[in-house]
Amino acid sequence: MLEVAARKIRKQGLKDKISLVVGDLNRLPFQDYSFNTILCLTDTFSLNENPSNLLLEVRRILKTKSLAFVDFTNRLGFRITHWRNIYNAKSIRMLVDNLDKPELFDVSRSKEGTEIKWKAYFIDEATELFKNNDFEVEKIIGKPVLLHWRFPLLTDSGATLKEDISLSSEMIDAIKKLELRLCDETTLLGICGKFMIIARKQNDMKRS
């Protein structure tokens, strides 16, 4: 991944402006108050088993009154996306049971057989995480609102439908443009595959 990133940086002529650093998310290799803005995109928090500690690290290296932009996998939206045929009693029962149980880390495996633990969040759960660590949540954005449109439709058995349902690049672009129009629509947050919290670091607090 770092090699791919390095190639793209060189290709764009940004070698003097972007630095790649390898480190532990729970002990970030940066001094206190190092950054004006921090982006934690995609699955940074979902793949971390200690989100509170990670947020404290984000807080430590962020300057006071500065913003953090953090992505989360939406527990509700993600589950709904993967229940394509929700309009039957069995699927609804499975979905409700899955959402109602205490949230634990889901476990999956990569193609190489490596065990991967990840966590999906309810929106209020992620918001509370920020409030408990002295951040003020300024905005929540759904991303992407139309995640379920990007997945192939499946039958009850999980087999792909016979008809051609592949999306053209033009259709993908149209979906993305529509997503940009809908990402600020708060009534759609629940069905988003992911959501981004934009939060401002408040006054410094003592770390134990």
C-alpha positions in Angstrom: 0.0 0.0 0.0 2.8 2.4 0.9 4.5 1.6 -2.4 1.3 2.4 -4.3 0.9 5.7 -2.4 4.6 6.6 -3.1 4.1 6.0 -6.8 1.0 8.2 -6.9 2.8 11.0 -4.9 5.7 11.0 -7.4 3.3 10.9 -10.4 1.5 14.0 -9.1 4.7 15.8 -8.3 3.9 16.0 -4.6 7.0 14.4 -3.2 8.1 17.6 -1.4 4.6 18.2 0.1 3.6 14.7 1.3 5.4 12.4 3.7 4.6 8.8 4.3 5.1 7.5 7.9 4.6 4.0 9.3 3.5 3.8 12.9 1.2 2.4 15.6 -2.2 4.0 15.6 -2.3 3.7 19.4 1.0 5.4 19.7 1.3 7.8 16.8 4.9 8.9 16.1 4.2 12.7 16.3 4.7 15.4 18.8 1.7 17.0 20.7 -0.1 19.7 18.8 1.5 18.8 15.5 -1.5 19.2 13.1 -4.1 21.8 12.1 -6.4 19.2 10.6 -6.6 15.4 10.9 -8.3 13.0 8.5 -9.1 9.4 9.6 -10.6 7.9 6.5 -12.3 4.6 5.6 -11.8 2.0 8.3 -9.3 3.6 10.7 -11.6 3.4 13.6 -13.5 0.3 12.6 -10.4 -1.8 12.5 -9.1 -0.5 15.9 -9.9 -2.5 19.0 -9.4 0.5 21.3 -11.2 3.4 19.7 -11.1 5.6 22.8 -7.3 5.3 23.0 -7.1 6.1 19.2 -9.2 9.2 19.6 -7.0 10.3 22.5 -4.0 10.0 20.2 -5.8 12.0 17.6 -6.6 14.6 20.2 -3.0 14.7 21.5 -1.5 15.5 18.1 -4.2 17.9 17.0 -4.0 21.6 17.8 -6.6 23.1 20.1 -9.8 24.2 18.4 -8.7 22.4 15.2 -10.9 19.8 13.3 -10.8 16.1 13.0 -12.6 14.4 10.1 -13.3 10.7 11.0 -15.0 8.0 9.1 -17.1 5.2 10.7 -18.8 2.1 9.3 -22.5 2.7 10.0 -23.9 -0.3 11.8 -27.4 0.1 10.7 -26.7 1.2 7.1 -24.1 -1.5 6.6 -26.4 -4.3 7.8 -29.3 -3.1 5.7 -27.0 -2.9 2.6 -26.0 -6.6 3.1 -29.6 -7.7 3.6 -30.7 -7.3 -0.1 -33.9 -9.3 0.3 -35.2 -7.8 3.5 -38.9 -8.1 2.6 -39.5 -11.5 4.2 -39.9 -12.5 7.8 -36.7 -14.5 8.0 -34.5 -11.7 6.8 -36.1 -9.2 9.0 -35.7 -11.4 12.0 -32.0 -11.9 11.3 -31.5 -8.2 10.8 -33.3 -7.2 14.0 -31.4 -9.8 16.0 -28.1 -8.7 14.6 -28.8 -5.0 15.4 -30.2 -5.8 18.8 -27.3 -7.9 20.1 -24.5 -6.2 22.1 -22.0 -4.9 19.6 -18.9 -7.1 19.5 -16.1 -7.0 17.0 -17.0 -9.0 13.8 -14.3 -11.4 12.7 -13.5 -12.1 9.0 -10.5 -13.4 7.2 -8.4 -12.0 4.3 -7.6 -13.9 1.2 -4.3 -14.8 2.9 -6.1 -16.2 5.9 -5.3 -13.4 8.3 -7.9 -12.8 10.9 -9.5 -9.3 10.7 -11.5 -7.8 13.5 -13.7 -4.8 12.8 -16.5 -2.8 14.4 -19.5 -1.0 13.0 -21.0 1.9 14.9 -24.4 3.4 15.5 -24.3 7.2 14.9 -25.1 8.1 18.5 -22.4 5.7 19.7 -19.7 7.4 17.7 -21.0 10.8 18.6 -20.8 9.9 22.3 -17.2 8.7 21.8 -16.2 12.2 20.7 -18.1 14.0 23.4 -16.5 11.8 26.1 -13.1 12.9 24.8 -13.8 16.6 24.8 -14.6 17.1 21.2 -17.5 19.2 19.9 -19.2 17.5 17.0 -20.0 20.1 14.4 -21.4 18.0 11.6 -22.2 14.4 10.5 -22.1 13.6 6.8 -23.4 10.4 5.2 -21.0 8.7 2.9 -22.0 7.0 0.7 -25.7 7.4 0.9 -26.2 5.1 -2.0 -23.8 2.3 -1.0 -26.4 -0.3 -1.7 -26.6 0.7 -5.3 -23.0 -0.2 -5.9 -23.5 -3.8 -4.8 -24.8 -6.5 -7.2 -28.3 -7.6 -6.5 -28.5 -11.1 -4.9 -31.2 -13.7 -4.7 -32.2 -15.3 -1.3 -29.7 -18.1 -1.9 -26.9 -15.5 -2.3 -26.4 -16.4 -6.0 -26.0 -13.5 -8.4 -28.9 -12.9 -10.7 -28.5 -14.2 -14.3 -29.3 -10.9 -16.0 -26.6 -8.4 -16.6 -26.7 -5.8 -13.8 -23.1 -4.4 -14.1 -23.0 -0.7 -13.9 -21.3 1.5 -16.6 -18.7 4.1 -15.6 -21.3 6.7 -16.6 -23.8 5.3 -14.2 -21.2 5.1 -11.4 -20.4 8.8 -12.0 -24.1 9.7 -11.9 -24.5 7.9 -8.6 -21.5 9.7 -7.1 -22.9 13.1 -8.2 -26.3 12.2 -6.6 -24.4 11.1 -3.4 -22.8 14.5 -3.2 -26.3 16.1 -3.3 -27.6 13.8 -0.6 -24.6 13.5 1.9 -25.9 16.5 3.9 -29.4 15.2 4.1 -29.7 14.2 7.8 -32.8 12.1 7.3 -30.7 9.7 5.2 -27.9 9.2 7.7 -29.4 5.9 9.0 -29.1 4.1 5.6 -25.6 5.3 4.7 -22.9 2.7 4.5 -20.5 5.0 6.3 -20.7 8.4 8.0 -18.1 11.0 8.7 -18.0 13.0 12.0 -16.5 16.4 11.8 -15.5 17.4 15.3 -13.5 20.3 16.9 -11.0 19.7 19.7 -11.9 21.7 22.7 -9.7 22.9 25.6 -6.8 20.7 26.6 -7.6 18.1 29.2 -5.2 16.2 31.4 -4.4 12.6 30.3 -4.2 10.0 33.0 
